[in-house]
Amino acid sequence: MNQKEIAARSAAGLVKDGQVVGLGTGSTAAFAIAEIARRIKDEGLDITGIPTSIATEQMARSLDIPLSTVDEHPEIDIDIDGADQVDALFQVIKGGGGAHTREKIVAKHSRVFAVIVDESKMSNVLNIPVPVEAEPDLWKSVAKELKALGANPGLRIVSGAPFITDNKNYVIDADFGTLENPGALEKDINS
């Protein structure tokens, strides 16, 4: 068992009977989802999952995890998700997998946000590009605003075409270099 699997099992162990659980997106979150499904089957764990992406929803359904939505369950007990990078102060960059908007919505509605990472995602500082979701007809304006904030923005291209999120948006990878004040930058990006 590798570090990601160990961390994911540990996070899935935080889930208690009767809880509403945010189910993250990505390879690390998938390990936690599989462990939650095992607990449902083997231990009779009774939870309701809130998926953060179409891929997560499909996986959870295939594992017979009961699902709902944020609209039906606006108070989520725990959200378990991976991260792209975590610094020494436990600040995170997320959304590299393209489920950024849904991940943020679920996290915002959660009492506890459990981030699963292995040591490859840990860093003294945050210094990878920040993914920003933008509507296709507005991405150039958003990129211009990100540039004004000090970023070198680039439209994410996959197989020769813009990457499309579950919400039918584009992703701009905004390279700010080392993030001096991630919290302030997040507020600036969101405004």
C-alpha positions as CSV (number, residue, x, y, z in Angstrom):
1,M,0.0,0.0,0.0
2,N,1.5,3.4,-1.0
3,Q,1.3,6.7,0.9
4,K,-1.7,7.9,-1.0
5,E,-3.7,4.8,-0.2
6,I,-2.6,4.9,3.5
7,A,-3.6,8.6,3.7
8,A,-6.9,7.9,2.0
9,R,-7.8,5.0,4.3
10,S,-7.0,7.2,7.3
11,A,-9.3,10.0,6.0
12,A,-12.1,7.5,5.2
13,G,-11.8,6.3,8.8
14,L,-12.9,9.8,9.9
15,V,-16.4,9.2,8.4
16,K,-19.1,8.3,10.9
17,D,-22.4,6.6,10.5
18,G,-25.2,9.0,9.4
19,Q,-22.9,11.6,8.0
20,V,-23.1,13.6,4.7
21,V,-19.8,13.2,3.1
22,G,-18.2,15.3,0.3
23,L,-16.5,12.9,-2.2
24,G,-13.5,14.5,-3.8
25,T,-12.1,14.2,-7.3
26,G,-8.8,12.7,-8.5
27,S,-6.7,9.6,-8.0
28,T,-6.1,10.1,-4.3
29,A,-9.8,10.8,-3.5
30,A,-10.6,7.7,-5.5
31,F,-8.8,5.6,-2.8
32,A,-10.9,7.2,-0.1
33,I,-14.1,6.6,-2.0
34,A,-13.2,2.9,-2.5
35,E,-12.5,2.6,1.3
36,I,-15.8,4.3,2.1
37,A,-17.6,1.8,-0.2
38,R,-15.8,-1.0,1.6
39,R,-17.0,0.3,4.9
40,I,-20.6,0.5,3.7
41,K,-20.4,-3.1,2.5
42,D,-18.5,-4.6,5.4
43,E,-19.4,-2.5,8.3
44,G,-22.9,-1.3,7.4
45,L,-21.8,2.3,7.4
46,D,-24.7,4.6,6.5
47,I,-23.7,7.8,4.7
48,T,-24.8,10.1,1.9
49,G,-22.2,11.1,-0.5
50,I,-22.0,14.5,-2.3
51,P,-19.8,14.0,-5.4
52,T,-17.5,16.9,-6.7
53,S,-17.4,15.7,-10.3
54,I,-19.1,13.6,-12.9
55,A,-16.2,11.1,-12.6
56,T,-16.6,10.9,-8.9
57,E,-20.4,10.4,-9.2
58,Q,-19.9,7.6,-11.7
59,M,-17.4,5.9,-9.4
60,A,-19.5,6.2,-6.3
61,R,-22.6,4.9,-8.1
62,S,-20.6,1.9,-9.4
63,L,-19.7,1.2,-5.8
64,D,-23.3,1.6,-4.5
65,I,-22.6,4.7,-2.4
66,P,-25.8,6.6,-1.8
67,L,-25.6,10.0,-3.4
68,S,-27.3,13.4,-3.1
69,T,-26.6,17.0,-3.9
70,V,-25.5,20.2,-2.1
71,D,-29.0,21.6,-2.7
72,E,-30.6,18.6,-0.9
73,H,-27.9,18.6,1.9
74,P,-26.4,22.1,2.3
75,E,-24.7,21.0,5.5
76,I,-22.0,18.5,4.8
77,D,-20.2,16.9,7.8
78,I,-16.9,16.1,6.1
79,D,-15.4,16.6,2.7
80,I,-12.5,14.3,1.7
81,D,-10.4,15.4,-1.3
82,G,-6.9,15.5,-2.6
83,A,-4.8,18.6,-3.4
84,D,-2.3,19.6,-6.0
85,Q,0.1,21.2,-3.4
86,V,0.1,21.9,0.3
87,D,2.5,24.3,2.0
88,A,4.0,24.2,5.5
89,L,1.0,26.3,6.8
90,F,-1.4,23.7,5.3
91,Q,-2.6,26.1,2.7
92,V,-3.6,24.3,-0.5
93,I,-3.8,24.7,-4.3
94,K,-6.6,22.6,-5.7
95,G,-8.5,22.2,-8.9
96,G,-5.8,20.9,-11.2
97,G,-8.1,18.0,-12.1
98,G,-10.7,20.4,-13.6
99,A,-13.4,20.0,-10.9
100,H,-12.5,23.3,-9.3
101,T,-15.9,24.9,-9.0
102,R,-17.8,21.9,-7.6
103,E,-14.9,21.1,-5.3
104,K,-15.0,24.7,-3.9
105,I,-18.8,24.5,-3.4
106,V,-18.7,21.2,-1.5
107,A,-15.8,22.4,0.6
108,K,-17.5,25.6,1.5
109,H,-20.6,23.7,2.7
110,S,-18.5,21.3,4.8
111,R,-17.8,21.4,8.6
112,V,-14.5,19.5,8.1
113,F,-12.3,19.5,5.1
114,A,-9.9,16.5,5.1
115,V,-7.1,16.9,2.5
116,I,-5.4,13.7,1.4
117,V,-1.8,14.1,0.1
118,D,1.4,12.1,0.0
119,E,4.8,13.7,0.5
120,S,5.1,14.5,-3.2
121,K,2.4,17.2,-2.8
122,M,4.0,18.8,0.2
123,S,6.1,21.9,-0.3
124,N,7.5,24.7,2.0
125,V,5.7,27.2,-0.3
126,L,2.9,27.2,-2.8
127,N,4.6,27.6,-6.2
128,I,2.6,25.7,-8.9
129,P,0.2,27.4,-11.3
130,V,-3.2,28.2,-9.8
131,P,-6.1,26.7,-11.8
132,V,-8.9,29.2,-12.5
133,E,-12.2,28.1,-14.1
134,A,-13.6,30.5,-16.7
135,E,-16.5,30.5,-19.1
136,P,-15.4,29.9,-22.7
137,D,-16.5,33.3,-24.0
138,L,-14.8,35.1,-21.1
139,W,-11.5,33.3,-20.7
140,K,-9.5,36.0,-22.4
141,S,-10.9,38.7,-20.1
142,V,-10.2,36.5,-17.1
143,A,-6.7,35.8,-18.3
144,K,-6.1,39.6,-18.6
145,E,-7.3,40.1,-15.1
146,L,-5.0,37.4,-13.8
147,K,-2.1,39.0,-15.6
148,A,-3.0,42.3,-13.9
149,L,-2.7,40.4,-10.6
150,G,0.9,39.3,-11.5
151,A,0.2,36.0,-13.2
152,N,1.5,34.5,-16.4
153,P,-1.8,32.9,-17.4
154,G,-2.2,30.1,-19.9
155,L,-5.2,28.3,-21.3
156,R,-5.0,24.6,-20.5
157,I,-4.8,22.7,-23.7
158,V,-5.4,18.9,-23.9
159,S,-5.0,17.0,-27.1
160,G,-4.8,20.2,-29.1
161,A,-8.0,21.7,-27.7
162,P,-9.0,23.7,-24.6
163,F,-9.6,21.5,-21.6
164,I,-13.4,21.4,-20.8
165,T,-14.6,21.0,-17.2
166,D,-17.7,19.2,-16.0
167,N,-19.4,22.7,-16.0
168,K,-18.4,23.2,-19.7
169,N,-15.8,25.8,-18.8
170,Y,-12.2,26.3,-19.6
171,V,-9.3,26.2,-17.1
172,I,-6.6,28.9,-17.0
173,D,-3.4,27.9,-15.3
174,A,-2.2,31.1,-13.6
175,D,1.5,31.0,-12.8
176,F,2.2,33.5,-10.0
177,G,5.6,32.0,-9.1
178,T,5.9,31.6,-5.3
179,L,2.7,32.7,-3.6
180,E,3.5,35.2,-0.9
181,N,0.0,35.6,0.4
182,P,-2.3,32.8,-0.9
183,G,-5.3,33.9,1.1
184,A,-5.2,37.5,-0.3
185,L,-4.6,36.2,-3.8
186,E,-7.6,33.9,-3.5
187,K,-9.8,36.9,-2.5
188,D,-8.4,38.9,-5.4
189,I,-9.0,36.1,-7.9
190,N,-12.6,35.6,-6.6
191,S,-13.5,39.3,-6.8
